[in-house]
Amino acid sequence: MILTILLPSLVGCAMGPDTSTLLADTQVVMVRSDPPALGAGQVATLETLIVDPQERGLEVMQWTCTFAGEGCLEPQFAMDESDPWPGLVYEDSERFEGSVMASPALAEVLGPEPVPLLSIWTLACEPGLCPLMDAEGDALMEGLESPADLLQDLPIYGVSLSQRRIRVAGVPLEATNPTIVCEGPSEGVVEEEMAFSCTVEGEFAEQAAVYGYANSGGWEGQSVQILNGAVELDYNYFPSEEPGPVDLYLVLQDGNGGSALWEATVDVQ
């Protein structure tokens, strides 16, 4: 079957970089779950990447929400009062790893077909901007139940809120993430518009997408068709007039909850 993989943040009618691909503010770039889908009781490794282009520091809060119609089930999973929201963690770095478990209790209510029941929410802020960052946890409960409402009381800049959905089934699953491998300029030097040739591989749904990010310049892309299996794609990067090192990212999402990251640092001259 032929699928279409869209580059939502890359597509543009005019030649040149898309300004939405420039990382100018705090942003959650990727939250990757391995494996990308879980059976009840299974554990996944979480890999999180956040950028801080202004180098002002980060306060990061990450938590799970197992949604069952109204609110999250996490308070019901708590083992004692000292841990009122299982899975809530605090970080202060751009990269960190963690883990997430689909509650074993879900085996009693879920069948063999995975459903997007578990969400990973990540709130990244410049220090002092997020008043809900209370290490005691007392002031967080209401906000965690309605994560999307958090942004209403937060500044526009210096804040990024991300949701990553994980499919869960009542039986063990063997899901895998896609892969993306790219080749760029020799010796990592970019002087003008440059095409990066990438190979993507996996099982893609119709919502499959690639998102490009750079902390200087920007990406331009196009819609392309991919077949099941390995496919080669080209993405164009446009450097800015300011020389120096630039961090580049391409995030592949397969539409099934799986994701992959390609990153490189190039020297713009």
N, C-alpha and C positions, 0 to 999 in steps of 0.2 A: 504494500500500500504506500502511496506517495503522500507525504505530509508536508505542510508548509511551516517552516520555522521562521518566526518574525523577530525582528530586532527592534522592539518598541522604542528604546532610547536612542537608537541609531538611525532609524529611517528618516529621510528628509528628501524634499524635492530638489533643493539646490545643492550643488557641489560644495563641499567644505564641511568643517566640523559642526556637529550638533552641540549647542551650548549646554544641553541637559546632561551631556556625558562628562562635563567638567566637575571634578570634586572640589568645590570651593568652601564647603561647610561640613560639619560633623555628619557622617552618614554611615549607617549599617550597610555594608556592601554585600555580605553573605552570611547566612547561617546554614550550615550543611550538616545533615543528619546521615550517619552511616551505621546501619543501613537506613534507607529513606522511608521504609515502611516497617511496622512492627506488629507482632502478635502479642496478645495479652501476656504480660510478664517479661517480655523481651526488653533488652537494654540497647540503646544506641549511643554512639559517641557524637557529640556536638562540636563542630568547629565554627567559631565566630570570627569574622573579620570586620573591623570598624576603622574608618579613616578619620584622622584629626588633622586636616590640612593647615589649620591655624596654629597647631601645636600649643593649644591652651590646656590640654589635659582632658581626661574623660572620667565620668562617673557612669557606670553601666549597671543596669539591673536587668536580669533575665529570669523568666519564669514560665511555667507551663500552665495551660488552661485546657482541661479536658471538658469540652462543652457538651452538655446534654440537654439542650433546649432552653434552659434558663440558668445563666451563670456557669461557674466552673465547679468541677467535682473535687478539686484539690483539698479544700478544707475538710472534706469527708475522709480523705486519705491520710490525714495527719495522725501520727502515732502518739504525740504528746503535745502539751501546751507550748513547749519551747520551740516547736517547729510547726507553726500554724498553717504555713503554706509550703508543702513539700515541693522541692524543685526550684525555690527562689534563691538566687545567688547574686552576689555583688562583685563587680570587677572594676579595675581602673586602668586597663590596658587595651590596646587596639586588637590584639589577638589573644584568644584563650580557648581552651578546650574544656568540655564538661561532659555530662552524660544525662540521659533521660530514659525513664522506664515507663512503658505502658502498664497501667495498673493490672495486676493479675485478676482483679475483680471483674474486669471487662470481659473475661472469658465466659461469664455467665449470661451476658446480654448481647454479645456480638457473634456473628456467624463467620464463615470462612472468607467472605468477600470484604476486603479492607475498605474502610470509610474514613474521610478526613475529619477525625474526631479530636485529635490532639494538636494543639497549637503551641509553638514556641514564640513568646513575645520578648523582644529585646528593646529596651529603652536606653539610649545613649545620650548623655548631656555633657556640656561643658560644666566644670565644677561650679556649684552654687545655683544652677538654673532650675534644677528639678527638686522642688521642696518635698516630693514624695520619697526621696532617697533617705528613708529612715531605717537605719540598721537594726532598730528594735522590731521593726515590722508592724507596729501598732497602727500606723497611719496609712498602711498600704492596702489593706484588705478590700476596701470599696473600690479603689482604683484598679486593682488586679482583676476584679470581676468584670469591669467594663473598660478594657485597655484602650479602645479607640477614643473614649471620652477624655483620656488623659491630655491629649493635645489641645483641648479647648482652653486649658488653664496654663499652658506652657508657651514660651516664646516661639517665634517663627524660626529664628536662627539659633544655631548651637544645639539643636535637639533633633534626634532621629528616632522614630519608632518603627519597628519591623515586626511582621508576623510571618512565621514559617509553619505551614500546616504539614502534619505527618499522618499518613493513613494508618489505621489500626484495625486488626482483625482479631477474632476470638481464638485463632489457631496460629501456630508459628509460621512466619513468612521467610522467604529467601529473596528479598528485593536487593537490587544493586543500583548504584549511582552511575550516571553516564560519565564519559570522559571527554576532555578537550585538550588537544596538544597543538601548539602553534609554533611556527617558525617565523622569525623576524629578520631584521637587518643583520648583516655580518658584523661582528664585534660590537653589536648593540648601539651603533651610531646612527642617528636619524638627522638628516639635513633638510628634508622636504617630505611631501606626502609619501607615505609608505604603506604598502599592502602587506598584511600579515596573513599567511596561509595557515589555516587551521583544519585539523581533522577532528570531527565529533563522532562519537559512537555511543549507541544506547537504544533503548526502546522509547520512542517519542510519541507523545500525545499531540493533539491539535494545538494545545496551548504552549507548546515548546517555544522557548525564547532564549536569546542571547542578549545580555546587557553589557555595554562597554563603559568603562570609567577611566579617567586619567586625571592626575592632579595638575596638569598643564596641557594646553592644546585641547584636542577632542577627537572623537571617533565619528566616522560616517559609514553607514552600511546600507544594505539593501535586503529585500525579501528574497529568499532562495528556497528551493525545494530540496528536501532531503528524503532519502530512502532509508528503510530500516537497515541498520548496520553502519559501517564507517563511511563518512561523507566528507569531502574537502570543501571548505568555505574560505572566502577571502574577506577581510575586514580592513578598511582604510583608516589610518591614523594621520592626523594633521598636527604637526608641532606648532607651538606658538613661536613668536620671534625672540623670546627670551631663552638663551642657552642654559644648559644645565641638566642634571638628572631628572627624569620623569618616571613616575610609577604608573604602569598600565595594568588594567584588569579586564578580563572577559569572564562573565559569569554565565554559565549554561544552566538552564532549568529545563528539564525534560517534560514538564507538564504533568508528571505523575508524582511529584514530590521530591524527585531526585535532582541533584545539582552537582556542578563541577566548576572549579576555578582554574583559570590560567592567569599568571601574573609575570611581569617582567619589569626591570628597570632599564631604561634606555638613556643614552646620552644625546641630548639635542644640541646640535652645533649650527 
